[in-house]
Amino acid sequence: MRAVASACGSATVVNAIATGKGAAFAVDLRVRAEVELTAQAGRIRGQILDEPSEDPRLIEICARKVLEHLGLERTLGAVVRTSSEVPIAVGLSSSSAAANATVLATFAAAGRRPKPKTAINLGVDAALEAGVTITGAFDDAAASFLGGGVVTDNYGRRVLRRFELDPRLRVIIHVPPAKLHTADVDRSRVEPLAKLVELAHRLAMSGDVMRALTLNGLLYSCALGHDHGTALEALRAGALAAGLTGTGPAVVAIAKPSDAERVMEAWRGRPGKVIVTKPSSEGARIEVKP
């Protein structure tokens, strides 16, 4: 029994580390998971095809949790392989997308389709167990699985508001050469910003996503020691919003198509790479059924 599913990466509007409340939106970059169920009960093996040196524990835990949820852990094992358009450990929710894709593919391989809330919660539980997140990243996981944008209470695992971004907009992402795993972030560096991050969250709740993203990004850039000049260059070039995504180091800018080239030009001299994509209204999906 084999199935393939995919889920979107996401970009941060409000990072939940300081307050437990977040916001994010799905981007049209996908992580795909292929899950093959085996007769080797309890044996689960994972492989990250793009970066074999990365720890596959998260996707292995995801597959195990689904089998336990279905009561199949004593009869089946799994082999999980993921491939990704989402750069790993730069702030684009690669872990949430991998978890969502693996959970959905494991259900599909077993001939089942989960409710979105069930799938998201299993992935968040797995991320917490694997130690790849501080808050559970419910905002990232919900945006990745549901598509569109979400404003969330991460600790309560509730979607407080959903929003859509114009699919004609461009999402321009500067990805520096460095990586930063979220679990390695010192939370004490961002906690003093809680009241200002709360303001960004209120902006997102009111529908002012662009100002929320920019304010949040500048706050976390300063707190975590990232170069805030990348976002400022994008804003000067005409971006509607720009800021650090996740805990970085990537920076996301949202621009009208007519301004996208100017934003890219503003970043041309910076080390790393630039990815141009768009908001995604479609979230996780099954691509190959048994």
Buried (B, 14 or more C-beta within 10 A) or exposed (E): BBBBBBBBBBBBBBBBBBBBBBBBBBBBBBBBBBBBBBEEEEEBBBBBEBBEEBBBBBBBBBBBBBBEBBEBBEEBBBBBBBBBBBBBBBBBBBBBBBBBBBBBBBBBBBEEEBEBEEBBBBBBBBBBBBEBBBBBBBBBBBBBBBBBBBBBBBEEBEBBEBBEBEEEBBBBBBBBEEBBBBBEBEEEBBEEBBEBBBBBBBBBBEEBBBBBBBBBBBBBBBBBEBBBEBBBBBBEBBBBBBBBBBBBBBBBBBBBEEBBBBBBEBBEEBEBEBBBBBBBBBBBBBBBBE
